[in-house]
Amino acid sequence: MSPATTPYLRLLTTTQLAFNIGFYAVLPYLATHLGTGLGMAGWLVGLVLGLRTFSQQGLFVVGGALTDRYGPRPVVLAGCALRVAGFGWLAFAGSTATVIGAVVLTGLAAALFSPAVESETAREAVRHERLTGTPRARVLARFSAAGQAGAFLGPLIGSLLLLLDDGFRAACLAGALVFVAVLAGHALLMPRRAPVARVPSHGAMRHVLTRRPFLLLCLAYSGYLIAYNQLYLTLPAEVEDATGSQTALGRLFALSSLLVVCAQLPLTRWSADRVTPRTALAAGLTIVAAGFAAVPLTPAGPGGLLPATALVVLLTLGQMLLVPAARGLVPDLVDDRHLGLATGALSSVSGLAVLGGSAATGALLDVPAALRWPALAAVPLAGAFLALALPARTARERTPAVRA
């Protein structure tokens, strides 16, 4: 039985694909539009982009809490409506204040939409696992692959739209239309009642953040996100040092997305039946660490890009192992009533760690390579050790599967 054959899972997976297509048709070109198109100073462009990240990642926990309180349907619909409004506003924003308002609105939309969709996917993956015996990691891997496919296709669509007169506006309006379609699809197809009863709890945050296994998962996942952020911090510096420019970055990012699209499902299908989620999480983090350790050990090769390519390939392979495992562990570590909050907290806590960790890892750019790369490798490696401290047996392992 295919791991995503239920209508609800198909809806959620297709949603992730469409969401990322619409989002990435605009985001990669936002900085250039602000700097070149609107003439903003560099520091102001950085501020606007930072506000977008904060309004999204930092508020995931709010979207998760609202999902637990009201169910996923109204939160997803509100997120879609805000994204349509935000992109429509951004298409015509010409002043600093209007741009900031539009960008914050688009970030807030994702802070509502993503925790609701991700927590529902995790919940349905667990239910599907119990009914069919299909490991939940397979469903979550398909969800991740759909997101990466959207992240790959979105910039391509955006680049074509930029060829039009006033291309950025066209990209924003096209993105808004994508979210209109997502909104309509969920309004028609998403269940009006949540799959499980949600009981409001005033101590929900305390329940989630005082559970030691969940905090360990957050810390381990933070090690991954800090490492992943090096694709935007340390990798560009490595490519420029090796080639004299950053023009090869686009090819490396495309390589990463294609690896996920092509290999995510086969890799997860192979690993889900052989290793536990805890082991997959630790192994993925170890592979990510190996990517950083490999940079000073890999010969430059033709064009000088072999070290950077080794980093991207190993980091992406590690990501494909650990991300479905981490998402699949969340339902086992918290009460089901607080799954939305926990899903949001995983992103928000990790995002705060990245905020602090980026300053520290950024300082490593001035450190000799012989010290820089082992230091960067130590971060995901520490996460791997934290992952091994998670409970050895999850709910999936304790409960025999009922096969259809």
C-alpha positions as CSV (number, residue, x, y, z in Angstrom):
1,M,0.0,0.0,0.0
2,S,1.4,3.4,-0.9
3,P,2.3,5.5,2.2
4,A,0.2,8.4,1.1
5,T,-2.9,6.9,-0.4
6,T,-5.5,8.4,2.0
7,P,-7.2,11.5,0.6
8,Y,-6.2,13.6,3.6
9,L,-2.5,12.7,3.3
10,R,-2.6,13.4,-0.4
11,L,-4.2,16.8,0.3
12,L,-1.5,17.6,2.9
13,T,1.4,16.5,0.7
14,T,0.1,18.3,-2.3
15,T,-0.3,21.4,-0.2
16,Q,3.3,21.3,0.8
17,L,4.3,21.1,-2.8
18,A,2.1,24.0,-3.8
19,F,3.0,26.1,-0.8
20,N,6.7,25.9,-1.6
21,I,6.2,26.6,-5.3
22,G,4.4,29.8,-4.5
23,F,6.8,30.8,-1.7
24,Y,10.0,30.2,-3.6
25,A,8.8,31.8,-6.8
26,V,9.2,35.1,-4.8
27,L,11.6,34.7,-1.9
28,P,14.9,34.2,-3.8
29,Y,14.3,37.5,-5.7
30,L,13.1,39.6,-2.8
31,A,16.6,40.9,-1.7
32,T,17.4,42.0,-5.2
33,H,14.0,43.7,-5.6
34,L,14.4,45.6,-2.4
35,G,18.0,46.7,-3.1
36,T,17.9,47.3,-6.8
37,G,14.2,47.8,-7.6
38,L,13.4,49.9,-4.5
39,G,16.8,51.3,-3.8
40,M,17.0,50.2,-0.1
41,A,20.3,50.3,1.7
42,G,21.9,47.0,2.5
43,W,21.3,47.2,6.2
44,L,17.6,47.9,5.6
45,V,17.3,44.9,3.2
46,G,18.9,42.7,5.9
47,L,16.4,44.1,8.5
48,V,13.4,43.4,6.2
49,L,14.6,39.8,5.6
50,G,15.3,39.3,9.3
51,L,11.8,40.5,10.2
52,R,10.4,38.0,7.7
53,T,12.3,35.2,9.3
54,F,11.3,36.2,12.8
55,S,7.7,36.7,12.0
56,Q,7.7,33.2,10.5
57,Q,10.1,30.9,12.4
58,G,9.8,32.7,15.7
59,L,6.0,32.5,15.7
60,F,5.7,28.9,14.7
61,V,4.9,28.1,18.3
62,V,1.9,30.5,18.2
63,G,0.6,28.7,15.1
64,G,1.0,25.4,16.7
65,A,-0.8,26.5,19.9
66,L,-3.7,27.9,17.8
67,T,-3.9,24.5,15.9
68,D,-4.3,22.7,19.2
69,R,-6.9,25.1,20.4
70,Y,-9.1,25.5,17.3
71,G,-8.1,22.5,15.1
72,P,-6.1,22.7,11.9
73,R,-8.8,23.8,9.4
74,P,-9.3,27.4,10.5
75,V,-5.6,27.9,11.1
76,V,-4.7,26.7,7.7
77,L,-7.4,28.7,6.0
78,A,-6.3,31.9,7.9
79,G,-2.7,31.2,6.9
80,C,-3.6,30.9,3.2
81,A,-5.7,34.1,3.3
82,L,-2.9,36.0,5.0
83,R,-0.3,34.7,2.4
84,V,-2.6,35.8,-0.4
85,A,-3.0,39.3,1.2
86,G,0.7,39.5,1.9
87,F,1.9,38.6,-1.6
88,G,-0.8,40.9,-3.1
89,W,0.4,43.8,-0.9
90,L,4.1,43.1,-1.6
91,A,3.4,43.2,-5.4
92,F,2.5,46.9,-5.1
93,A,4.4,48.0,-2.0
94,G,6.8,50.9,-2.8
95,S,7.7,52.4,0.6
96,T,9.7,50.9,3.5
97,A,6.7,50.8,5.8
98,T,4.5,49.0,3.2
99,V,7.2,46.5,2.3
100,I,7.8,45.7,6.0
101,G,4.0,45.3,6.5
102,A,3.7,43.0,3.6
103,V,6.8,40.9,4.5
104,V,5.7,40.5,8.1
105,L,2.2,39.4,6.9
106,T,3.7,36.7,4.6
107,G,5.9,35.4,7.5
108,L,2.9,35.4,9.9
109,A,1.0,33.4,7.3
110,A,3.6,30.7,7.3
111,A,3.7,30.7,11.1
112,L,0.0,29.8,11.0
113,F,0.0,27.4,8.0
114,S,3.1,25.3,8.4
115,P,2.7,24.1,12.1
116,A,-0.9,23.1,11.3
117,V,0.0,21.2,8.2
118,E,3.1,19.6,9.6
119,S,1.4,18.4,12.9
120,E,-1.6,17.0,10.9
121,T,0.8,15.2,8.6
122,A,2.6,13.7,11.6
123,R,-0.7,12.7,13.3
124,E,-2.0,11.1,10.1
125,A,1.3,9.3,9.5
126,V,1.0,7.7,13.0
127,R,-2.6,6.7,12.3
128,H,-1.6,5.3,8.9
129,E,1.2,3.4,10.5
130,R,-1.1,1.8,13.0
131,L,-3.7,0.8,10.4
132,T,-1.3,-0.5,7.7
133,G,2.1,-1.1,9.3
134,T,3.7,1.3,6.9
135,P,6.4,3.2,8.9
136,R,5.5,6.8,9.5
137,A,8.9,7.9,8.2
138,R,7.8,7.0,4.7
139,V,4.8,9.3,4.8
140,L,6.9,12.1,6.3
141,A,9.6,11.5,3.7
142,R,7.1,12.0,0.9
143,F,6.0,15.2,2.6
144,S,9.6,16.4,2.7
145,A,10.3,15.4,-0.9
146,A,7.2,17.3,-2.0
147,G,8.4,20.4,-0.2
148,Q,11.8,20.1,-1.8
149,A,10.3,19.7,-5.2
150,G,8.4,22.9,-4.6
151,A,11.6,24.6,-3.5
152,F,13.2,23.5,-6.7
153,L,10.4,24.4,-9.1
154,G,9.5,27.7,-7.4
155,P,12.7,29.6,-8.3
156,L,12.5,28.3,-11.9
157,I,9.0,29.6,-12.3
158,G,10.0,32.9,-10.6
159,S,13.0,33.3,-12.9
160,L,10.7,33.0,-15.9
161,L,8.2,35.5,-14.6
162,L,11.1,38.0,-14.0
163,L,11.6,38.1,-17.7
164,L,8.2,39.9,-18.0
165,D,7.9,43.7,-17.6
166,D,7.6,44.3,-13.9
167,G,8.6,40.7,-13.3
168,F,8.7,40.8,-9.5
169,R,5.1,42.0,-9.3
170,A,4.1,39.2,-11.7
171,A,5.9,36.7,-9.5
172,C,4.1,38.0,-6.4
173,L,0.7,37.9,-8.0
174,A,1.4,34.4,-9.4
175,G,2.4,33.3,-5.8
176,A,-0.8,34.8,-4.5
177,L,-2.8,32.8,-7.1
178,V,-1.1,29.6,-6.0
179,F,-2.3,30.3,-2.4
180,V,-5.8,31.1,-3.6
181,A,-5.8,27.6,-5.1
182,V,-4.5,26.1,-1.8
183,L,-7.1,28.0,0.1
184,A,-9.9,26.8,-2.1
185,G,-8.6,23.2,-1.9
186,H,-8.5,23.2,1.9
187,A,-11.9,24.9,2.2
188,L,-13.4,22.2,0.1
189,L,-11.5,19.1,1.2
190,M,-10.1,19.6,4.7
191,P,-12.3,18.0,7.4
192,R,-14.4,20.5,9.3
193,R,-13.7,18.7,12.6
194,A,-10.2,17.8,13.8
195,P,-9.2,14.1,13.6
196,V,-8.9,14.0,17.4
197,A,-10.5,16.0,20.2
198,R,-8.4,18.9,21.3
199,V,-8.8,19.9,24.9
200,P,-7.5,23.4,25.8
201,S,-4.8,23.3,28.4
202,H,-3.5,26.4,30.2
203,G,-0.4,24.5,31.0
204,A,0.3,23.3,27.5
205,M,3.5,25.2,27.1
206,R,4.8,24.0,30.4
207,H,3.8,20.4,29.5
208,V,5.8,20.6,26.2
209,L,8.9,22.4,27.4
210,T,9.3,20.4,30.6
211,R,9.5,17.1,28.9
212,R,13.1,16.2,28.8
213,P,13.0,13.9,25.8
214,F,11.3,16.6,23.7
215,L,13.9,19.2,24.8
216,L,16.6,16.7,23.8
217,L,15.0,16.4,20.4
218,C,14.9,20.2,20.0
219,L,18.6,20.5,20.9
220,A,19.5,17.7,18.5
221,Y,17.5,19.2,15.7
222,S,19.0,22.6,16.5
223,G,22.4,21.1,15.7
224,Y,21.1,20.2,12.3
225,L,19.6,23.6,11.6
226,I,22.8,25.4,12.7
227,A,24.7,23.1,10.3
228,Y,22.1,23.6,7.5
229,N,22.4,27.4,7.9
230,Q,26.0,27.1,6.7
231,L,24.7,26.6,3.2
232,Y,24.0,30.3,3.4
233,L,27.0,31.4,5.5
234,T,30.1,29.2,5.2
235,L,29.4,27.5,1.8
236,P,29.3,30.8,-0.2
237,A,32.7,31.8,1.4
238,E,34.2,28.4,0.5
239,V,32.9,28.6,-3.1
240,E,34.3,32.1,-3.5
241,D,37.6,31.1,-2.1
242,A,37.8,28.2,-4.5
243,T,36.5,29.8,-7.7
244,G,36.8,33.6,-7.2
245,S,33.0,34.1,-7.4
246,Q,29.7,32.7,-6.1
247,T,28.2,31.8,-9.4
248,A,28.5,28.1,-8.7
249,L,26.2,28.4,-5.7
250,G,23.0,28.0,-7.8
251,R,24.2,24.7,-9.2
252,L,25.0,23.4,-5.7
253,F,21.6,24.4,-4.4
254,A,20.0,22.7,-7.4
255,L,22.0,19.6,-6.7
256,S,20.8,19.5,-3.1
257,S,17.1,19.8,-4.2
258,L,17.4,17.2,-6.9
259,L,19.0,14.8,-4.5
260,V,16.0,15.1,-2.1
261,V,13.5,14.9,-4.9
262,C,15.1,11.8,-6.4
263,A,16.5,9.9,-3.4
264,Q,14.4,10.9,-0.4
265,L,11.7,8.2,-0.8
266,P,14.1,5.3,-1.7
267,L,16.4,6.2,1.2
268,T,13.6,6.4,3.7
269,R,12.0,3.2,2.4
270,W,15.3,1.4,2.9
271,S,16.0,2.9,6.4
272,A,12.5,2.9,7.9
273,D,12.4,-0.9,8.0
274,R,16.0,-1.3,9.3
275,V,16.6,1.4,11.9
276,T,14.7,3.1,14.6
277,P,13.8,6.8,14.4
278,R,16.3,7.6,17.1
279,T,19.1,5.8,15.2
280,A,18.1,7.5,11.9
281,L,18.3,10.9,13.6
282,A,21.7,10.2,15.1
283,A,23.0,8.7,11.9
284,G,21.8,11.7,9.9
285,L,23.5,14.1,12.2
286,T,26.7,12.1,12.0
287,I,26.6,12.2,8.2
288,V,26.1,16.0,8.3
289,A,29.1,16.3,10.6
290,A,31.1,14.1,8.1
291,G,30.3,16.6,5.4
292,F,32.0,19.4,7.3
293,A,35.0,17.2,8.2
294,A,35.3,16.2,4.6
295,V,35.9,19.7,3.3
296,P,39.6,20.1,4.3
297,L,40.3,16.4,3.4
298,T,38.8,16.5,-0.1
299,P,41.1,17.4,-3.0
300,A,40.0,20.6,-4.9
301,G,39.5,18.7,-8.2
302,P,38.5,20.3,-11.5
303,G,37.3,23.8,-10.9
304,G,38.1,23.6,-7.2
305,L,34.5,22.6,-6.2
306,L,34.9,19.1,-5.0
307,P,35.1,20.0,-1.3
308,A,32.0,22.2,-1.5
309,T,30.2,19.4,-3.5
310,A,31.1,16.9,-0.8
311,L,29.7,19.1,1.9
312,V,26.4,19.7,0.0
313,V,26.0,16.0,-0.8
314,L,26.7,14.7,2.7
315,L,24.6,17.4,4.3
316,T,21.7,16.6,2.1
317,L,22.0,12.9,2.7
318,G,22.0,13.5,6.4
319,Q,19.0,15.8,6.1
320,M,17.1,13.1,4.2
321,L,17.7,10.6,7.1
322,L,17.1,12.9,10.0
323,V,14.2,15.2,9.1
324,P,11.5,12.5,8.7
325,A,12.9,10.8,11.8
326,A,12.7,14.0,13.9
327,R,9.2,14.8,12.8
328,G,8.1,11.3,13.4
329,L,9.4,11.3,16.9
330,V,7.4,14.3,18.0
331,P,4.1,12.4,18.4
332,D,5.8,9.9,20.7
333,L,7.3,12.6,23.0
334,V,4.3,14.8,23.8
335,D,0.6,14.4,24.6
336,D,-1.4,14.2,21.4
337,R,-3.5,17.2,22.5
338,H,-0.4,19.4,22.3
339,L,1.1,18.0,19.0
340,G,0.5,21.3,17.1
341,L,2.3,23.3,19.9
342,A,5.1,20.8,20.0
343,T,5.6,20.9,16.2
344,G,5.7,24.7,16.3
345,A,8.0,24.7,19.4
346,L,10.5,22.4,17.6
347,S,10.9,25.0,14.8
348,S,10.8,28.0,17.2
349,V,13.3,26.6,19.7
350,S,15.6,25.5,16.9
351,G,15.2,28.9,15.2
352,L,16.4,30.7,18.3
353,A,19.3,28.3,18.5
354,V,20.2,29.2,14.9
355,L,19.9,32.9,15.7
356,G,22.5,32.5,18.5
357,G,24.6,29.9,16.7
358,S,24.9,31.9,13.5
359,A,26.9,34.6,15.2
360,A,29.3,32.0,16.6
361,T,29.7,30.1,13.4
362,G,30.0,33.4,11.5
363,A,33.1,34.2,13.6
364,L,34.7,31.0,12.3
365,L,35.0,32.5,8.9
366,D,38.1,34.3,10.2
367,V,39.6,31.1,11.6
368,P,42.1,29.0,9.6
369,A,40.3,26.2,7.6
370,A,42.2,23.5,9.6
371,L,40.3,24.6,12.7
372,R,37.1,26.0,11.1
373,W,35.7,22.8,9.5
374,P,36.3,20.5,12.6
375,A,34.6,23.1,14.8
376,L,31.6,23.2,12.4
377,A,31.5,19.4,12.4
378,A,31.4,19.3,16.2
379,V,27.9,21.0,16.2
380,P,25.9,18.3,14.4
381,L,28.1,15.6,16.1
382,A,27.0,16.9,19.5
383,G,23.4,16.7,18.2
384,A,24.0,13.1,17.3
385,F,25.1,12.3,20.9
386,L,22.0,14.1,22.2
387,A,19.8,12.0,19.8
388,L,21.2,8.8,21.3
389,A,20.0,10.0,24.7
390,L,16.4,9.9,23.5
391,P,14.2,7.0,24.6
392,A,15.4,3.8,22.9
393,R,11.9,2.5,22.3
394,T,9.2,4.7,20.7
395,A,5.4,4.2,20.8
396,R,5.7,2.6,17.3
397,E,8.2,0.0,18.5
398,R,6.1,-0.8,21.7
399,T,2.8,-1.2,19.8
400,P,2.6,-4.0,17.2
401,A,1.4,-2.8,13.8
402,V,-1.9,-4.0,12.5
403,R,-1.3,-4.7,8.8
404,A,-4.1,-4.2,6.3
